[in-house]
């Protein structure tokens, strides 16, 4: 899964994630998220690093116990 920013928007794969939703999820003001996106788009090194982040995908860790499975953390 590819996560990145394009302009003033955040995308996970091809799905746009509203900056307000990101701000609420991490407990900051929307302007903080927007400024972070702007900073990341200006700094090439940071942009390259963050554009390469990938999701670990869904985790069965919480559900494993209910099925009698063990999981690695």
Secondary structure as GFF3:
##gff-version 3
##sequence-region A 1 73
A	DSSP	beta_strand	3	6	.	.	.	ID=ss1
A	DSSP	beta_strand	9	12	.	.	.	ID=ss2
A	DSSP	beta_strand	15	17	.	.	.	ID=ss3
A	DSSP	alpha_helix	19	26	.	.	.	ID=ss4
A	DSSP	alpha_helix	30	42	.	.	.	ID=ss5
A	DSSP	alpha_helix	44	51	.	.	.	ID=ss6
A	DSSP	alpha_helix	61	64	.	.	.	ID=ss7
A	DSSP	three_ten_helix	65	67	.	.	.	ID=ss8
###
